[in-house]
Amino acid sequence: MRYAWLGKLIPLLAPLALVMAPQQARAIAVDVELMLLIDVSGSINDQTEFPLQMQGYRDAFNDPRVLAAIQGGKLGRIAVRADFWSSADQYATAVDWTLISDASSAGAFASELGDARRPFRGLTAPGQAIIRSMFAFTNEYESERQVIDISGDGAQNDGIHADTAVNYALAFGI
């Protein structure tokens, strides 16, 4: 009887314990996780090609047809990230994973990416970029499709061969 009060206290504390217990992080479901890999190797000049690439991405994510395609998915939203690449050891995030579901989020992503500064220029290692980007799919999003879209205009002259990297990505379901 000395501890009878404990029997009354436990039902009151049980909900608090559930709230305070660590919760497993829940992934945000999206239709597609899209990784944009942007070539900034030496074959991309600063005067016309780099600005043209960035304007193209800005225009694409501000295009109503692109937004309609995004919203036309089962969930109506995607996660997108953009990374710059060049030599095998040159890789940097331009815009981290962003949820796009409406004109506002698409426009914000387009603006941030369009304003991104070129971090380096070097050799051309598309295979290395593909391999590095695969690790970025461990994120807060989940989808049935992970897609890598890579831009480039020069012949590969550094890093793992692009065909090998593509085969690895395909083997991992990307």
C-alpha positions as CSV (number, residue, x, y, z in Angstrom):
1,M,0.0,0.0,0.0
2,R,2.9,2.2,0.5
3,Y,3.5,2.6,-3.2
4,A,-0.2,2.6,-4.3
5,W,0.2,6.2,-5.6
6,L,2.7,4.8,-8.2
7,G,-0.1,2.9,-9.8
8,K,-2.0,6.1,-10.3
9,L,1.0,8.0,-11.6
10,I,2.1,5.6,-14.4
11,P,-1.0,6.0,-16.5
12,L,-0.5,9.8,-16.4
13,L,3.2,9.6,-17.4
14,A,2.8,7.0,-20.2
15,P,1.6,9.5,-22.8
16,L,4.5,11.8,-21.9
17,A,7.0,9.0,-22.4
18,L,5.6,8.4,-25.9
19,V,6.0,12.0,-26.8
20,M,9.5,12.2,-25.4
21,A,10.7,8.9,-26.9
22,P,12.8,9.4,-30.0
23,Q,10.7,9.2,-33.1
24,Q,12.1,7.6,-36.2
25,A,12.4,10.3,-38.9
26,R,9.7,10.0,-41.5
27,A,10.8,10.4,-45.1
28,I,8.8,12.8,-47.3
29,A,7.3,10.9,-50.2
30,V,7.8,12.4,-53.6
31,D,7.2,11.2,-57.2
32,V,10.8,11.6,-58.2
33,E,14.2,12.5,-56.7
34,L,16.0,14.4,-59.4
35,M,19.7,15.0,-59.3
36,L,21.0,17.7,-61.7
37,L,24.7,17.3,-62.5
38,I,26.0,20.5,-64.1
39,D,29.3,20.5,-66.1
40,V,31.6,23.3,-65.1
41,S,34.8,21.8,-66.6
42,G,37.2,23.9,-68.7
43,S,35.3,23.2,-71.9
44,I,32.4,25.4,-70.5
45,N,33.4,29.0,-71.0
46,D,32.4,31.8,-68.6
47,Q,31.2,34.3,-71.2
48,T,28.4,32.3,-72.9
49,E,28.1,28.7,-72.0
50,F,28.0,28.8,-68.2
51,P,25.4,31.6,-68.2
52,L,23.4,29.8,-70.9
53,Q,23.3,26.6,-68.8
54,M,22.2,28.5,-65.7
55,Q,19.6,30.5,-67.6
56,G,18.3,27.2,-69.1
57,Y,17.7,25.7,-65.7
58,R,16.1,28.9,-64.4
59,D,13.8,29.0,-67.4
60,A,12.9,25.3,-67.1
61,F,11.9,25.5,-63.5
62,N,9.8,28.6,-64.2
63,D,8.1,27.0,-67.2
64,P,4.4,26.3,-66.5
65,R,4.7,23.0,-68.5
66,V,7.5,21.8,-66.2
67,L,5.4,22.7,-63.2
68,A,2.4,20.9,-64.7
69,A,4.5,17.8,-65.3
70,I,5.6,17.9,-61.6
71,Q,2.1,18.4,-60.3
72,G,0.8,15.7,-62.7
73,G,2.5,13.0,-60.8
74,K,0.7,10.8,-58.3
75,L,1.8,12.9,-55.3
76,G,2.3,16.2,-57.3
77,R,5.8,16.9,-55.9
78,I,9.4,16.1,-56.6
79,A,12.7,16.6,-54.7
80,V,15.5,18.1,-56.8
81,R,19.2,18.9,-56.1
82,A,21.8,20.5,-58.3
83,D,25.5,19.8,-58.1
84,F,28.5,21.2,-60.1
85,W,31.2,18.8,-61.4
86,S,34.4,18.9,-63.3
87,S,37.6,16.9,-62.5
88,A,37.4,13.7,-60.5
89,D,38.1,15.7,-57.3
90,Q,35.9,18.7,-58.1
91,Y,32.3,18.3,-57.0
92,A,30.1,20.8,-55.1
93,T,26.5,21.3,-54.3
94,A,24.9,24.3,-56.0
95,V,21.4,23.9,-54.4
96,D,20.7,21.2,-51.9
97,W,17.6,19.0,-51.9
98,T,14.5,21.1,-52.4
99,L,10.8,20.1,-52.4
100,I,9.0,21.4,-55.5
101,S,5.2,21.2,-55.5
102,D,4.0,24.6,-56.7
103,A,5.1,27.7,-58.7
104,S,6.5,29.4,-55.6
105,S,8.8,26.5,-54.7
106,A,9.8,25.9,-58.3
107,G,10.6,29.7,-58.7
108,A,12.6,29.7,-55.5
109,F,14.7,26.8,-56.7
110,A,15.1,28.3,-60.2
111,S,16.3,31.6,-58.7
112,E,18.8,30.0,-56.3
113,L,20.2,27.8,-59.0
114,G,20.3,30.6,-61.5
115,D,22.3,32.7,-59.1
116,A,24.8,30.0,-58.2
117,R,28.4,30.9,-58.7
118,R,30.8,28.6,-60.6
119,P,33.0,27.0,-58.0
120,F,35.8,25.7,-60.2
121,R,36.9,24.6,-63.7
122,G,39.0,21.7,-64.6
123,L,39.1,18.4,-66.5
124,T,36.0,16.4,-67.5
125,A,35.0,13.5,-65.2
126,P,31.3,12.7,-65.8
127,G,31.7,9.2,-64.5
128,Q,33.1,10.5,-61.2
129,A,30.2,12.9,-60.9
130,I,27.6,10.1,-61.4
131,I,29.3,8.0,-58.7
132,R,29.5,10.9,-56.2
133,S,25.9,11.9,-56.9
134,M,24.6,8.4,-56.0
135,F,25.4,9.0,-52.4
136,A,23.2,12.1,-52.3
137,F,20.1,9.9,-52.7
138,T,20.4,9.1,-49.0
139,N,18.3,12.0,-47.9
140,E,15.0,13.0,-46.3
141,Y,12.9,12.0,-49.3
142,E,11.7,8.7,-50.6
143,S,10.4,7.8,-54.1
144,E,10.0,5.0,-56.5
145,R,12.3,6.8,-59.0
146,Q,15.7,8.4,-58.6
147,V,17.0,10.1,-61.7
148,I,20.4,11.6,-62.5
149,D,20.4,14.2,-65.3
150,I,23.9,15.2,-66.3
151,S,25.0,18.0,-68.6
152,G,28.3,18.1,-70.3
153,D,29.9,19.2,-73.5
154,G,33.5,17.8,-73.5
155,A,35.1,14.4,-73.9
156,Q,35.9,12.6,-70.7
157,N,39.5,12.9,-69.7
158,D,39.5,12.2,-66.0
159,G,38.1,9.8,-63.5
160,I,36.1,6.5,-63.7
161,H,34.6,5.8,-67.2
162,A,31.1,7.2,-67.6
163,D,29.7,3.9,-68.9
164,T,31.0,2.1,-65.8
165,A,29.4,4.8,-63.6
166,V,26.1,4.5,-65.4
167,N,26.1,0.7,-64.9
168,Y,26.7,1.2,-61.2
169,A,23.8,3.7,-61.0
170,L,21.5,1.3,-62.9
171,A,22.5,-1.6,-60.6
172,F,21.4,0.5,-57.6
173,G,18.1,1.4,-59.2
174,I,18.9,4.9,-60.2
